Amino acid sequence: MLTYEECVGFTDFCEEDVAFLAEHEHMPEMVACELATCLQTTPEGLRTLRRFMEEDLVLATRKHKRERVAVIGRVISRFDQQHPGLS
Protein backbone atom coordinates (compact mmCIF):
# COMPACT_ATOMS: atom_id res chain seq x y z
CA MET A 1 0.00 0.00 0.00
CA LEU A 2 1.27 3.47 -0.86
CA THR A 3 1.46 6.25 1.68
CA TYR A 4 0.02 9.70 1.11
CA GLU A 5 3.54 11.12 0.78
CA GLU A 6 4.36 8.56 -1.92
CA CYS A 7 1.20 9.49 -3.82
CA VAL A 8 2.12 13.17 -3.66
CA GLY A 9 5.54 12.17 -4.97
CA PHE A 10 3.92 10.86 -8.16
CA THR A 11 2.63 14.36 -8.91
CA ASP A 12 4.49 17.56 -9.75
CA PHE A 13 2.79 19.02 -6.68
CA CYS A 14 3.79 19.43 -3.06
CA GLU A 15 1.43 18.64 -0.18
CA GLU A 16 0.18 22.26 -0.04
CA ASP A 17 -0.70 22.12 -3.74
CA VAL A 18 -2.58 18.83 -3.31
CA ALA A 19 -4.43 20.26 -0.31
CA PHE A 20 -5.44 23.26 -2.45
CA LEU A 21 -6.77 21.00 -5.21
CA ALA A 22 -8.62 18.80 -2.69
CA GLU A 23 -10.32 21.83 -1.19
CA HIS A 24 -11.16 23.34 -4.57
CA GLU A 25 -12.74 20.13 -5.82
CA HIS A 26 -14.25 19.12 -2.44
CA MET A 27 -12.52 15.75 -2.41
CA PRO A 28 -10.12 13.81 -0.18
CA GLU A 29 -6.44 14.59 -0.66
CA MET A 30 -5.67 11.07 -1.90
CA VAL A 31 -8.23 11.52 -4.68
CA ALA A 32 -6.78 14.97 -5.43
CA CYS A 33 -3.39 13.27 -5.96
CA GLU A 34 -4.98 11.07 -8.59
CA LEU A 35 -6.68 14.03 -10.26
CA ALA A 36 -3.45 16.04 -10.27
CA THR A 37 -1.58 13.12 -11.81
CA CYS A 38 -4.14 12.87 -14.61
CA LEU A 39 -4.49 16.60 -15.28
CA GLN A 40 -0.77 17.31 -15.37
CA THR A 41 -0.26 14.98 -18.35
CA THR A 42 -1.77 17.30 -20.99
CA PRO A 43 -1.57 21.02 -21.74
CA GLU A 44 -5.36 21.25 -21.41
CA GLY A 45 -5.22 19.56 -18.02
CA LEU A 46 -2.52 21.97 -16.89
CA ARG A 47 -4.62 24.92 -18.04
CA THR A 48 -7.55 23.48 -16.09
CA LEU A 49 -5.42 23.32 -12.94
CA ARG A 50 -4.28 26.92 -13.49
CA ARG A 51 -7.90 28.02 -13.96
CA PHE A 52 -8.84 26.36 -10.65
CA MET A 53 -6.13 28.41 -8.96
CA GLU A 54 -7.28 31.65 -10.54
CA GLU A 55 -10.91 30.99 -9.59
CA ASP A 56 -9.98 30.34 -5.97
CA LEU A 57 -7.72 33.36 -5.84
CA VAL A 58 -10.54 35.65 -7.03
CA LEU A 59 -12.98 34.11 -4.54
CA ALA A 60 -10.56 34.36 -1.61
CA THR A 61 -9.75 37.96 -2.52
CA ARG A 62 -13.44 38.91 -2.67
CA LYS A 63 -14.02 37.30 0.74
CA HIS A 64 -10.94 39.06 2.20
CA LYS A 65 -9.36 35.75 3.23
CA ARG A 66 -5.76 36.90 3.43
CA GLU A 67 -4.32 33.58 4.57
CA ARG A 68 -6.07 31.72 1.74
CA VAL A 69 -4.88 34.34 -0.77
CA ALA A 70 -1.31 33.77 0.46
CA VAL A 71 -1.62 29.99 0.10
CA ILE A 72 -3.04 30.25 -3.41
CA GLY A 73 -0.34 32.76 -4.31
CA ARG A 74 2.33 30.24 -3.33
CA VAL A 75 0.57 27.48 -5.26
CA ILE A 76 0.33 29.66 -8.37
CA SER A 77 3.94 30.76 -8.08
CA ARG A 78 5.22 27.16 -7.91
CA PHE A 79 2.91 26.11 -10.72
CA ASP A 80 4.06 28.96 -12.97
CA GLN A 81 7.72 28.11 -12.30
CA GLN A 82 7.12 24.49 -13.24
CA HIS A 83 4.98 25.34 -16.29
CA PRO A 84 6.23 28.70 -17.61
CA GLY A 85 4.31 28.65 -20.90
CA LEU A 86 0.82 28.40 -19.39
CA SER A 87 0.37 31.55 -17.31
C-alpha positions as CSV (number, residue, x, y, z in Angstrom):
1,M,0.0,0.0,0.0
2,L,1.3,3.5,-0.9
3,T,1.5,6.3,1.7
4,Y,0.0,9.7,1.1
5,E,3.5,11.1,0.8
6,E,4.4,8.6,-1.9
7,C,1.2,9.5,-3.8
8,V,2.1,13.2,-3.7
9,G,5.5,12.2,-5.0
10,F,3.9,10.9,-8.2
11,T,2.6,14.4,-8.9
12,D,4.5,17.6,-9.8
13,F,2.8,19.0,-6.7
14,C,3.8,19.4,-3.1
15,E,1.4,18.6,-0.2
16,E,0.2,22.3,0.0
17,D,-0.7,22.1,-3.7
18,V,-2.6,18.8,-3.3
19,A,-4.4,20.3,-0.3
20,F,-5.4,23.3,-2.5
21,L,-6.8,21.0,-5.2
22,A,-8.6,18.8,-2.7
23,E,-10.3,21.8,-1.2
24,H,-11.2,23.3,-4.6
25,E,-12.7,20.1,-5.8
26,H,-14.2,19.1,-2.4
27,M,-12.5,15.7,-2.4
28,P,-10.1,13.8,-0.2
29,E,-6.4,14.6,-0.7
30,M,-5.7,11.1,-1.9
31,V,-8.2,11.5,-4.7
32,A,-6.8,15.0,-5.4
33,C,-3.4,13.3,-6.0
34,E,-5.0,11.1,-8.6
35,L,-6.7,14.0,-10.3
36,A,-3.4,16.0,-10.3
37,T,-1.6,13.1,-11.8
38,C,-4.1,12.9,-14.6
39,L,-4.5,16.6,-15.3
40,Q,-0.8,17.3,-15.4
41,T,-0.3,15.0,-18.4
42,T,-1.8,17.3,-21.0
43,P,-1.6,21.0,-21.7
44,E,-5.4,21.3,-21.4
45,G,-5.2,19.6,-18.0
46,L,-2.5,22.0,-16.9
47,R,-4.6,24.9,-18.0
48,T,-7.6,23.5,-16.1
49,L,-5.4,23.3,-12.9
50,R,-4.3,26.9,-13.5
51,R,-7.9,28.0,-14.0
52,F,-8.8,26.4,-10.6
53,M,-6.1,28.4,-9.0
54,E,-7.3,31.6,-10.5
55,E,-10.9,31.0,-9.6
56,D,-10.0,30.3,-6.0
57,L,-7.7,33.4,-5.8
58,V,-10.5,35.6,-7.0
59,L,-13.0,34.1,-4.5
60,A,-10.6,34.4,-1.6
61,T,-9.7,38.0,-2.5
62,R,-13.4,38.9,-2.7
63,K,-14.0,37.3,0.7
64,H,-10.9,39.1,2.2
65,K,-9.4,35.7,3.2
66,R,-5.8,36.9,3.4
67,E,-4.3,33.6,4.6
68,R,-6.1,31.7,1.7
69,V,-4.9,34.3,-0.8
70,A,-1.3,33.8,0.5
71,V,-1.6,30.0,0.1
72,I,-3.0,30.2,-3.4
73,G,-0.3,32.8,-4.3
74,R,2.3,30.2,-3.3
75,V,0.6,27.5,-5.3
76,I,0.3,29.7,-8.4
77,S,3.9,30.8,-8.1
78,R,5.2,27.2,-7.9
79,F,2.9,26.1,-10.7
80,D,4.1,29.0,-13.0
81,Q,7.7,28.1,-12.3
82,Q,7.1,24.5,-13.2
83,H,5.0,25.3,-16.3
84,P,6.2,28.7,-17.6
85,G,4.3,28.6,-20.9
86,L,0.8,28.4,-19.4
87,S,0.4,31.6,-17.3
